[in-house]
């Protein structure tokens, strides 16, 4: 096979997919529990709308890790969806979930909050890894 390259379509497809997943995760699936655990309610959000800055930050905080993952996949020669999913899961668990869990424990936040926030990262990186690992691109 040829030299692997970053597939920008796979990265941006993952970006869109992760925003849909985030909407579902922090909305109908776990939204009420997450809001309770972080001490927020819908009325508080209505009164103090964060504005556009939060969505710009969210976009940057999604695309940078996705491009980092894509770069890593090229270096590791990840050539299928399963390999991509496993690397995504490993990164999500070891670098994000465990850090969230530790921080939440020291901050004495509810234990379930770690499973919601860290769980999202694990699922998101696993699925993005699967997409980018399976939808690969080779140079010339």
Secondary structure, DSSP 8 states (H G I E B T S, - for coil): ---EE--HHHHHHHHHHHHHHHHHIIIIITHHHHHHHHT--HHHHHHT---THHHHHHHHHHHHHHHHHHHHHHHHT--SHHHHHHHHHHHIIIIIIHHHHHHHHHTT--HHHHHHHHHHHHHHHHHHHHHHHHS-EE--
